[in-house]
Amino acid sequence: MTSSQMTKIAVALGACFAAYKFLPHPAARAMALGVAGVIVGRQIPYVQDAL
């Protein structure tokens, strides 16, 4: 994985964390966690095949 790819993932995860941290609505917080889980899951080889 190149540093360019790592930067893109870090920015996306940072946006998800900011949404989780600052949004008061429980559904929006759950959405942020779900999106972050998919971002991380796409990097794991076994999970990547299932997605």
Backbone as a printed PyTorch tensor [residue, N CA C, xyz], in Angstrom:
tensor([[[  0.8480,  -1.1690,   0.0000],
         [  0.0000,   0.0000,   0.0000],
         [  0.9010,   1.2420,   0.0000]],

        [[  0.6000,   2.1430,  -0.8970],
         [  1.4220,   3.3390,  -1.0240],
         [  0.9820,   4.4100,  -0.0280]],

        [[  1.8090,   5.4080,   0.1260],
         [  1.4720,   6.4890,   1.0510],
         [  0.2770,   7.2880,   0.5340]],

        [[  0.0970,   7.3450,  -0.7720],
         [ -1.0620,   8.0300,  -1.3390],
         [ -2.3610,   7.3160,  -0.9500]],

        [[ -2.3530,   6.0010,  -1.0060],
         [ -3.5330,   5.2290,  -0.6100],
         [ -3.7890,   5.3640,   0.8860]],

        [[ -2.7300,   5.3450,   1.6740],
         [ -2.8810,   5.4920,   3.1250],
         [ -3.4650,   6.8610,   3.4740]],

        [[ -3.0530,   7.8940,   2.7480],
         [ -3.5610,   9.2370,   2.9930],
         [ -5.0540,   9.3080,   2.7020]],

        [[ -5.4890,   8.7090,   1.6000],
         [ -6.9100,   8.7070,   1.2560],
         [ -7.7280,   7.9850,   2.3270]],

        [[ -7.2320,   6.8540,   2.7990],
         [ -7.9400,   6.0950,   3.8250],
         [ -7.9770,   6.8800,   5.1330]],

        [[ -6.8720,   7.5190,   5.4800],
         [ -6.8200,   8.2990,   6.7230],
         [ -7.7890,   9.4740,   6.6870]],

        [[ -7.8980,  10.1390,   5.5620],
         [ -8.8370,  11.2620,   5.4440],
         [-10.2750,  10.7670,   5.5620]],

        [[-10.5850,   9.6580,   4.9190],
         [-11.9390,   9.1070,   4.9870],
         [-12.2820,   8.6690,   6.4040]],

        [[-11.3390,   8.0050,   7.0730],
         [-11.5880,   7.5810,   8.4490],
         [-11.6760,   8.7800,   9.3880]],

        [[-10.9120,   9.8190,   9.1200],
         [-11.0030,  11.0450,   9.9120],
         [-12.3660,  11.7030,   9.7810]],

        [[-12.9100,  11.7100,   8.5700],
         [-14.2500,  12.2710,   8.3660],
         [-15.3010,  11.4350,   9.0940]],

        [[-15.1410,  10.1180,   9.0640],
         [-16.0780,   9.2470,   9.7850],
         [-15.9830,   9.4720,  11.2910]],

        [[-14.7760,   9.6380,  11.7940],
         [-14.6140,   9.8810,  13.2210],
         [-15.2260,  11.2160,  13.6240]],

        [[-15.0310,  12.2320,  12.7940],
         [-15.6140,  13.5480,  13.0900],
         [-17.1350,  13.4680,  13.1030]],

        [[-17.7090,  12.7340,  12.1560],
         [-19.1640,  12.5730,  12.1380],
         [-19.6230,  11.8350,  13.3830]],

        [[-18.9040,  10.7990,  13.7720],
         [-19.2690,  10.0370,  14.9670],
         [-19.1630,  10.8990,  16.2220]],

        [[-18.1310,  11.6920,  16.2980],
         [-17.8520,  12.4750,  17.5010],
         [-18.8270,  13.6470,  17.6680]],

        [[-19.1850,  14.3130,  16.5850],
         [-19.8970,  15.5770,  16.7040],
         [-21.3780,  15.5280,  16.3340]],

        [[-21.8630,  14.4520,  15.7540],
         [-23.2840,  14.3660,  15.4350],
         [-24.0350,  13.7740,  16.6190]],

        [[-25.1120,  14.4080,  17.0550],
         [-25.8220,  13.9250,  18.2370],
         [-26.8060,  12.7850,  17.9490]],

        [[-27.2260,  12.6420,  16.7110],
         [-28.2560,  11.6600,  16.3860],
         [-27.6580,  10.2390,  16.3690]],

        [[-28.2560,   9.3050,  17.1030],
         [-27.7040,   7.9400,  17.1760],
         [-27.6290,   7.2320,  15.8240]],

        [[-28.5870,   7.4710,  14.9470],
         [-28.5510,   6.8220,  13.6330],
         [-27.3830,   7.3440,  12.7890]],

        [[-27.1040,   8.6220,  12.8920],
         [-25.9790,   9.2000,  12.1450],
         [-24.6600,   8.6700,  12.6830]],

        [[-24.5810,   8.4960,  14.0010],
         [-23.3580,   7.9380,  14.5830],
         [-23.1630,   6.4880,  14.1470]],

        [[-24.2500,   5.7260,  14.0840],
         [-24.1650,   4.3410,  13.6250],
         [-23.7500,   4.2790,  12.1580]],

        [[-24.2400,   5.2190,  11.3650],
         [-23.8540,   5.2730,   9.9650],
         [-22.3620,   5.5390,   9.8200]],

        [[-21.8370,   6.4390,  10.6350],
         [-20.4050,   6.7480,  10.5730],
         [-19.5750,   5.5260,  10.9280]],

        [[-20.0010,   4.7770,  11.9400],
         [-19.2800,   3.5600,  12.3040],
         [-19.3710,   2.5100,  11.2050]],

        [[-20.5290,   2.4080,  10.5740],
         [-20.6950,   1.4460,   9.4850],
         [-19.8210,   1.7620,   8.2960]],

        [[-19.7730,   3.0190,   7.9260],
         [-18.9280,   3.4370,   6.7990],
         [-17.4570,   3.1940,   7.1210]],

        [[-17.0480,   3.5120,   8.3400],
         [-15.6560,   3.2750,   8.7360],
         [-15.3420,   1.7770,   8.7100]],

        [[-16.2950,   0.9580,   9.1160],
         [-16.0940,  -0.4870,   9.0710],
         [-15.9200,  -1.0030,   7.6580]],

        [[-16.6690,  -0.4560,   6.7270],
         [-16.5210,  -0.8710,   5.3300],
         [-15.1750,  -0.4150,   4.7750]],

        [[-14.7530,   0.7850,   5.1400],
         [-13.4490,   1.2830,   4.6720],
         [-12.3300,   0.3670,   5.1680]],

        [[-12.3790,   0.0080,   6.4250],
         [-11.3500,  -0.8750,   6.9850],
         [-11.4900,  -2.2760,   6.4010]],

        [[-12.7160,  -2.7520,   6.2740],
         [-12.9430,  -4.0970,   5.7520],
         [-12.4570,  -4.2840,   4.3300]],

        [[-12.4920,  -3.2240,   3.5420],
         [-12.0240,  -3.3390,   2.1620],
         [-10.5130,  -3.5120,   2.0780]],

        [[ -9.8110,  -3.2870,   3.1670],
         [ -8.3560,  -3.4290,   3.1760],
         [ -7.9190,  -4.8230,   3.6170]],

        [[ -8.8220,  -5.5940,   4.2220],
         [ -8.4940,  -6.9330,   4.7130],
         [ -8.7650,  -7.9320,   3.5900]],

        [[ -7.7810,  -8.7510,   3.2150],
         [ -7.9340,  -9.6070,   2.0340],
         [ -9.1450, -10.5390,   2.0790]],

        [[ -9.4080, -11.1920,   3.2000],
         [-10.5290, -12.1420,   3.2350],
         [-11.8660, -11.4300,   3.1620]],

        [[-11.9810, -10.2940,   3.8040],
         [-13.2260,  -9.5340,   3.7860],
         [-13.4020,  -8.8260,   2.4550]],

        [[-12.3100,  -8.4100,   1.8550],
         [-12.3580,  -7.6930,   0.5920],
         [-13.0520,  -8.5280,  -0.4850]],

        [[-12.8250,  -9.8210,  -0.4930],
         [-13.4550, -10.6930,  -1.4720],
         [-14.9650, -10.7730,  -1.2750]],

        [[-15.4130, -10.6960,  -0.0400],
         [-16.8460, -10.7750,   0.2520],
         [-17.5580,  -9.4710,  -0.0900]],

        [[-16.8530,  -8.3460,  -0.0210],
         [-17.4640,  -7.0590,  -0.3420],
         [-17.4320,  -6.8580,  -1.8330]]])
